[in-house]
Amino acid sequence: MVAMQKGGLLLSGHVGNWEIAGHLLKRLNTRINIVMFDGEHQQLKEYLTSVTGERNANIIVIRNDLSHVYQIKEALDKNELVCMHADRFVEGVKTSEAVFLGSKAKFPIGPFVLADKFKVPVSFVFALKESKLHYHFFATPVKLYTDENRNSVQLTMMNDFVREMERKVREYPEQWYNYYEFWT
């Protein structure tokens, strides 16, 4: 996405180490925007500032007034990267079901709606520990999802994400940080 000089979404899940991913993204020499819930942002902002530098990391806090959507749009319009998790949700947000590890699970549809609405490329990314001193940053090929049917493209994108996350969980099961009832 950076080489294309195009903003886009990097979607991940609670698999692997997101702080390490932030450090590995530093080499891209572009502004990284991380979308997260209010309670998490201050501690991560301090860490990212120490690792990536103040000007390369920006936290976008999810708020009830939807102001975060405007911040995401602004970042994408500046051809910046926007990172967010796409595997968990809070009560009240729109979800869709997908089969994950053999059973139906709910996933938030919001990240996929944003990619579709803003017509930006997407990559599914994970930073996973492979040895005592080595992490591997995995990123799927950049893809721009398009279709006349919005529901279809959003569900296709979500199912692609679910399949990729499932592959990583199967390959690195001890690095899946699931602390709640995942399946419906």
Backbone bond lengths (Angstrom), bond angles and torsions (degrees), N, CA, C in turn:
res aa  C-N    CA-C-N  psi(-1)  N-CA   C-N-CA  omega(-1)  CA-C   N-CA-C  phi
1 M - - - 1.445 - - 1.524 111.06 -
2 V 1.327 115.28 -40.35 1.462 119.33 179.62 1.523 109.96 -65.28
3 A 1.329 117.13 -43.64 1.464 120.62 178.95 1.522 111.36 -64.03
4 M 1.329 116.68 -31.33 1.457 121.71 178.38 1.532 111.19 -78.54
5 Q 1.337 115.57 -7.56 1.466 122.33 -174.57 1.525 110.30 54.68
6 K 1.328 113.36 46.95 1.458 121.53 -177.31 1.518 108.41 -130.96
7 G 1.314 116.68 135.88 1.454 120.27 173.19 1.516 109.27 -73.45
8 G 1.315 116.46 159.33 1.447 119.36 179.65 1.505 112.01 -171.30
9 L 1.325 115.13 175.52 1.455 122.24 -178.96 1.522 110.67 -103.20
10 L 1.324 115.37 133.51 1.452 122.84 170.38 1.520 105.28 -107.80
11 L 1.322 116.98 111.62 1.457 121.85 -176.92 1.518 109.44 -105.00
12 S 1.324 114.92 134.99 1.445 120.62 -179.12 1.522 109.32 -138.60
13 G 1.311 115.37 -174.89 1.451 121.96 177.24 1.511 109.26 -140.21
14 H 1.295 115.86 -176.79 1.458 121.16 -179.18 1.528 109.61 -82.73
15 V 1.317 114.72 57.59 1.458 124.38 178.03 1.518 106.29 -129.42
16 G 1.329 116.60 128.20 1.457 119.20 179.42 1.513 111.65 83.64
17 N 1.326 115.51 -152.92 1.453 121.46 -171.52 1.520 110.01 -126.58
18 W 1.331 117.32 106.74 1.456 121.69 -176.74 1.526 111.66 -71.09
19 E 1.343 117.63 -31.23 1.467 119.23 177.91 1.533 110.74 -64.24
20 I 1.331 115.91 -41.43 1.469 119.92 177.02 1.528 109.42 -64.67
21 A 1.322 116.81 -39.46 1.468 119.82 178.19 1.522 109.64 -58.27
22 G 1.336 116.90 -43.16 1.465 120.36 177.66 1.512 111.93 -58.77
23 H 1.317 116.39 -41.31 1.470 120.61 178.62 1.534 110.35 -65.84
24 L 1.339 116.89 -41.95 1.458 120.30 -179.36 1.529 111.87 -68.81
25 L 1.333 117.13 -27.32 1.465 120.66 178.24 1.532 111.94 -74.77
26 K 1.309 117.22 -14.91 1.465 121.27 -179.47 1.528 111.40 -55.79
27 R 1.312 116.54 -34.67 1.467 121.18 -177.08 1.527 112.78 -64.75
28 L 1.330 117.21 -16.00 1.457 120.25 -179.32 1.523 112.39 -74.50
29 N 1.315 116.59 -16.60 1.464 121.81 176.85 1.539 111.76 54.36
30 T 1.318 114.45 47.86 1.459 120.94 176.25 1.518 108.29 -142.72
31 R 1.290 117.05 162.49 1.463 121.30 -179.72 1.528 109.33 -73.39
32 I 1.325 114.51 133.21 1.453 122.71 179.37 1.528 107.75 -113.08
33 N 1.309 117.02 127.12 1.460 122.87 177.09 1.512 107.95 -110.58
34 I 1.332 116.99 127.25 1.453 121.41 -177.42 1.516 108.36 -114.94
35 V 1.323 115.62 122.38 1.459 122.32 -178.26 1.524 108.36 -93.32
36 M 1.348 116.09 127.52 1.467 119.81 -179.46 1.519 111.66 -154.39
37 F 1.315 114.83 167.87 1.453 121.13 178.13 1.526 109.89 -75.34
38 D 1.309 115.79 154.79 1.459 123.61 -173.39 1.523 113.81 -54.07
39 G 1.307 119.00 -42.84 1.452 121.98 -175.59 1.518 114.71 -65.01
40 E 1.313 118.34 -21.36 1.459 121.86 -174.81 1.519 113.55 -95.75
41 H 1.316 118.16 -18.49 1.456 120.07 -161.11 1.528 115.40 -72.10
42 Q 1.327 120.75 -36.21 1.462 120.18 -173.26 1.528 111.95 -66.62
43 Q 1.323 116.53 -46.99 1.463 120.00 -179.71 1.526 111.24 -62.75
44 L 1.333 117.27 -43.99 1.461 120.24 -179.76 1.526 110.92 -68.25
45 K 1.323 117.44 -36.44 1.466 120.19 179.38 1.530 110.11 -60.89
46 E 1.331 116.91 -44.05 1.466 120.27 178.65 1.520 111.03 -61.60
47 Y 1.331 116.39 -43.01 1.462 119.94 179.04 1.526 111.23 -64.70
48 L 1.321 117.62 -48.44 1.460 120.71 -178.13 1.519 112.00 -63.33
49 T 1.315 117.10 -36.48 1.461 120.33 177.54 1.527 109.44 -61.56
50 S 1.334 116.68 -40.78 1.458 119.50 -179.63 1.522 111.70 -69.71
51 V 1.346 117.51 -30.35 1.466 121.31 -176.87 1.522 112.50 -90.63
52 T 1.320 117.49 -47.47 1.459 120.09 -172.05 1.520 113.42 -104.13
53 G 1.305 117.92 -12.51 1.459 119.67 -177.36 1.514 110.85 91.65
54 E 1.303 117.17 144.06 1.468 123.53 -174.83 1.519 112.46 -54.53
55 R 1.317 118.45 -41.05 1.463 119.02 -172.06 1.519 114.02 -79.95
56 N 1.328 118.57 -12.72 1.459 119.63 -178.56 1.524 113.95 -98.56
57 A 1.338 118.44 -16.63 1.457 121.33 -177.70 1.521 110.17 -118.37
58 N 1.323 115.22 132.57 1.456 120.83 177.63 1.520 108.22 -135.86
59 I 1.314 116.81 131.83 1.454 121.86 177.77 1.528 108.70 -96.12
60 I 1.317 116.12 129.28 1.460 122.36 173.19 1.519 106.60 -109.79
61 V 1.319 116.22 113.97 1.456 121.58 -175.71 1.532 109.46 -88.77
62 I 1.320 115.76 131.05 1.466 121.49 177.28 1.524 108.02 -72.18
63 R 1.323 115.55 124.61 1.469 121.67 -178.11 1.528 109.75 -124.77
64 N 1.312 115.53 156.59 1.469 121.11 179.53 1.519 112.71 -65.17
65 D 1.338 117.34 -25.20 1.472 120.13 -177.25 1.534 112.83 -83.36
66 L 1.309 117.83 3.11 1.467 124.86 179.46 1.529 113.76 65.69
67 S 1.330 118.16 15.76 1.465 120.39 177.75 1.528 110.99 -62.44
68 H 1.313 117.24 -24.74 1.474 120.10 178.57 1.531 111.40 -63.53
69 V 1.328 117.75 -30.38 1.471 120.75 178.88 1.527 109.97 -64.44
70 Y 1.335 116.77 -40.39 1.469 120.66 177.61 1.526 111.09 -66.74
71 Q 1.328 117.27 -37.01 1.465 120.60 177.58 1.531 110.97 -67.03
72 I 1.323 116.06 -38.96 1.467 120.32 177.10 1.521 109.94 -63.26
73 K 1.321 116.45 -46.21 1.468 121.10 178.94 1.524 110.80 -60.02
74 E 1.318 116.65 -43.34 1.467 120.80 179.37 1.527 111.00 -61.34
75 A 1.333 117.06 -43.71 1.469 121.24 179.09 1.526 110.78 -63.23
76 L 1.322 117.05 -44.29 1.463 120.55 179.78 1.520 111.44 -65.46
77 D 1.342 117.03 -37.32 1.466 120.73 177.65 1.529 111.72 -64.44
78 K 1.334 116.56 -25.61 1.471 121.35 177.38 1.531 111.04 -89.39
79 N 1.331 116.85 9.45 1.466 123.20 -178.82 1.524 112.73 61.48
80 E 1.316 115.95 36.94 1.456 121.98 176.45 1.528 109.26 -97.09
81 L 1.328 115.14 163.94 1.457 120.82 177.14 1.521 109.51 -90.84
82 V 1.317 115.66 141.61 1.463 122.14 176.56 1.524 107.42 -122.53
83 C 1.333 116.16 122.58 1.460 122.29 -178.07 1.524 109.61 -108.69
84 M 1.319 116.26 137.78 1.459 119.87 175.24 1.512 110.32 -157.28
85 H 1.326 114.62 155.88 1.448 120.16 174.02 1.522 108.91 -81.30
86 A 1.325 115.63 146.83 1.456 120.60 -178.73 1.524 111.68 -128.08
87 D 1.338 115.89 23.31 1.465 118.57 -176.48 1.524 114.59 -116.88
88 R 1.333 118.72 -8.34 1.463 120.72 -179.08 1.514 110.17 -131.63
89 F 1.305 114.51 158.78 1.455 119.63 -178.42 1.520 109.64 -146.92
90 V 1.308 115.31 162.52 1.458 121.01 172.78 1.523 107.46 -103.75
91 E 1.297 114.84 155.09 1.465 120.63 -179.20 1.523 110.39 -54.61
92 G 1.307 115.87 135.43 1.458 121.08 176.60 1.521 115.10 102.44
93 V 1.339 118.16 -15.73 1.465 119.30 178.36 1.523 109.24 -86.09
94 K 1.320 115.54 157.93 1.467 120.11 179.85 1.519 109.59 -72.18
95 T 1.321 114.23 136.08 1.464 120.70 179.78 1.525 108.88 -131.64
96 S 1.313 113.77 168.32 1.455 120.76 172.62 1.524 106.81 -141.86
97 E 1.303 116.54 150.84 1.453 120.56 -178.82 1.523 111.45 -92.52
98 A 1.322 114.22 145.34 1.457 121.94 174.09 1.526 107.27 -145.40
99 V 1.308 116.24 153.88 1.459 119.72 176.22 1.523 107.92 -78.91
100 F 1.332 115.01 124.18 1.466 122.08 179.92 1.521 107.79 -131.19
101 L 1.315 117.16 119.91 1.465 123.50 -177.52 1.531 111.66 52.54
102 G 1.333 115.91 40.83 1.455 121.48 172.87 1.513 116.94 90.78
103 S 1.321 118.48 -6.40 1.467 120.42 179.74 1.519 110.25 -136.21
104 K 1.330 115.39 157.42 1.452 119.80 179.60 1.521 111.19 -70.09
105 A 1.337 114.72 136.76 1.461 121.68 176.93 1.518 108.25 -138.38
106 K 1.326 116.20 152.72 1.459 120.56 178.37 1.532 109.67 -92.91
107 F 1.333 114.50 140.88 1.462 122.18 176.11 1.525 108.36 -129.44
108 P 1.320 116.65 145.63 1.469 118.81 177.82 1.519 109.71 -69.41
109 I 1.301 117.35 136.77 1.465 121.29 -178.58 1.532 111.08 -88.28
110 G 1.337 117.14 -16.33 1.466 122.23 -175.16 1.517 115.81 -50.84
111 P 1.338 120.05 -49.71 1.464 119.50 -179.14 1.532 112.95 -58.88
112 F 1.328 116.38 -34.41 1.454 121.07 -177.90 1.533 111.04 -78.71
113 V 1.319 116.07 -32.56 1.468 121.03 174.41 1.529 109.28 -64.37
114 L 1.349 116.52 -43.46 1.473 120.05 179.28 1.525 111.43 -60.37
115 A 1.326 117.02 -46.77 1.469 120.32 -179.77 1.521 110.76 -60.47
116 D 1.322 115.96 -40.83 1.463 120.52 179.94 1.528 111.22 -70.19
117 K 1.308 116.52 -47.63 1.472 120.66 -176.98 1.527 111.50 -62.95
118 F 1.332 116.74 -42.88 1.465 120.29 -176.78 1.529 112.53 -88.90
119 K 1.341 117.28 -2.47 1.468 122.38 177.14 1.530 112.39 52.18
120 V 1.336 115.30 52.30 1.462 120.46 -179.40 1.526 109.83 -116.24
121 P 1.322 117.14 154.16 1.464 120.61 177.85 1.527 111.05 -69.57
122 V 1.327 114.22 157.68 1.458 122.58 -176.44 1.525 109.26 -131.69
123 S 1.327 115.30 145.25 1.461 121.67 168.95 1.521 107.07 -138.22
124 F 1.314 117.01 140.55 1.457 122.12 176.62 1.527 107.14 -95.67
125 V 1.325 117.11 125.74 1.459 121.06 -170.50 1.530 111.67 -128.14
126 F 1.333 114.82 147.49 1.457 121.74 178.45 1.524 108.12 -150.65
127 A 1.328 116.99 137.97 1.465 122.07 174.01 1.526 107.15 -112.15
128 L 1.330 116.42 114.55 1.455 120.79 -173.40 1.522 111.50 -124.12
129 K 1.316 114.49 141.95 1.458 121.03 -179.55 1.519 109.08 -76.97
130 E 1.335 115.67 126.55 1.461 120.03 -179.21 1.523 112.80 -108.43
131 S 1.306 116.88 -23.34 1.462 121.26 175.85 1.527 107.70 -154.12
132 K 1.304 115.78 -178.15 1.466 120.24 -176.79 1.529 112.70 -55.37
133 L 1.316 117.60 -36.39 1.465 121.36 -175.09 1.524 113.66 -122.11
134 H 1.340 118.00 15.74 1.463 119.11 -175.08 1.523 112.27 -134.57
135 Y 1.326 115.35 128.98 1.462 122.73 171.09 1.520 108.45 -112.26
136 H 1.314 115.79 147.64 1.458 121.23 177.51 1.521 107.81 -116.67
137 F 1.319 116.36 129.18 1.457 121.62 177.01 1.519 108.00 -95.95
138 F 1.318 116.27 114.11 1.460 122.39 179.18 1.517 109.02 -99.62
139 A 1.310 117.22 135.22 1.461 122.39 175.50 1.522 108.55 -141.77
140 T 1.311 116.24 129.01 1.455 119.55 176.28 1.528 108.44 -71.23
141 P 1.318 117.40 158.36 1.466 118.97 175.57 1.529 110.40 -56.19
142 V 1.300 115.49 143.17 1.463 121.71 179.39 1.520 108.71 -63.65
143 K 1.323 115.68 133.46 1.461 119.94 -178.35 1.523 109.79 -138.10
144 L 1.304 115.89 136.66 1.457 122.32 172.74 1.528 106.64 -103.52
145 Y 1.304 115.82 111.36 1.463 121.22 -178.89 1.527 109.11 -83.27
146 T 1.320 116.61 125.73 1.464 120.80 178.00 1.517 109.79 -138.07
147 D 1.300 115.00 146.05 1.459 121.81 177.33 1.520 106.84 -173.79
148 E 1.286 116.27 150.66 1.468 120.89 176.83 1.524 110.90 -66.17
149 N 1.323 116.02 -33.70 1.457 121.13 -177.64 1.525 109.09 -91.68
150 R 1.321 117.33 106.63 1.467 121.69 -176.48 1.518 112.43 -59.77
151 N 1.335 117.64 -44.26 1.463 119.84 -179.57 1.517 110.91 -60.83
152 S 1.314 116.30 -39.38 1.455 121.06 -179.60 1.525 111.55 -64.26
153 V 1.330 117.47 -46.52 1.465 120.09 -177.78 1.527 110.88 -67.30
154 Q 1.318 117.01 -37.19 1.462 120.15 179.60 1.529 111.17 -67.22
155 L 1.325 116.49 -41.83 1.461 119.92 178.75 1.526 111.33 -69.39
156 T 1.326 117.59 -37.38 1.464 120.90 176.32 1.525 109.81 -61.13
157 M 1.321 116.19 -46.03 1.461 121.19 179.58 1.536 110.43 -62.01
158 M 1.335 116.71 -45.25 1.458 120.41 179.48 1.521 110.73 -62.20
159 N 1.326 117.49 -44.12 1.467 120.26 179.84 1.523 111.70 -65.47
160 D 1.320 118.03 -36.23 1.473 120.99 174.85 1.526 110.12 -62.42
161 F 1.339 116.38 -43.62 1.468 120.61 178.13 1.526 110.10 -62.02
162 V 1.326 117.24 -47.37 1.468 121.77 -178.33 1.528 110.14 -59.48
163 R 1.329 117.54 -43.32 1.477 120.39 178.47 1.528 111.29 -62.55
164 E 1.338 116.96 -42.02 1.472 119.96 -179.98 1.524 111.09 -67.49
165 M 1.328 117.28 -42.42 1.465 120.15 178.35 1.526 110.56 -64.71
166 E 1.328 116.92 -39.34 1.457 120.80 177.76 1.535 110.89 -61.33
167 R 1.332 116.79 -41.28 1.478 120.66 176.95 1.530 110.78 -58.82
168 K 1.325 115.99 -44.30 1.468 119.38 -178.44 1.524 111.23 -69.22
169 V 1.323 118.07 -38.49 1.465 120.72 178.72 1.524 110.18 -66.06
170 R 1.315 117.45 -39.85 1.472 120.05 177.65 1.536 111.15 -65.29
171 E 1.323 116.37 -38.68 1.463 120.84 -178.45 1.528 112.62 -76.69
172 Y 1.333 117.08 -33.51 1.472 123.14 -177.17 1.531 110.17 -130.42
173 P 1.336 118.85 61.45 1.467 120.09 -173.09 1.527 113.82 -61.49
174 E 1.315 117.52 -30.95 1.470 119.92 -179.07 1.527 112.64 -74.89
175 Q 1.336 117.26 -4.97 1.463 120.91 178.87 1.532 112.46 -109.06
176 W 1.333 116.00 15.51 1.470 120.17 175.10 1.514 107.72 -95.16
177 Y 1.294 116.43 117.01 1.456 122.51 -175.03 1.525 109.63 -99.34
178 N 1.320 114.00 77.51 1.452 121.73 -179.43 1.533 108.22 -108.00
179 Y 1.324 116.25 114.81 1.455 121.00 -177.22 1.526 111.97 -122.30
180 Y 1.300 117.79 27.36 1.459 119.88 176.99 1.527 108.75 -151.29
181 E 1.314 116.28 170.01 1.463 121.70 -179.43 1.510 108.72 -68.19
182 F 1.313 117.02 104.11 1.465 122.08 -172.01 1.522 112.65 -80.91
183 W 1.315 116.39 -39.24 1.465 119.49 -172.93 1.522 111.28 -91.71
184 T 1.334 114.95 151.50 1.471 120.49 -179.69 1.520 110.58 -81.11
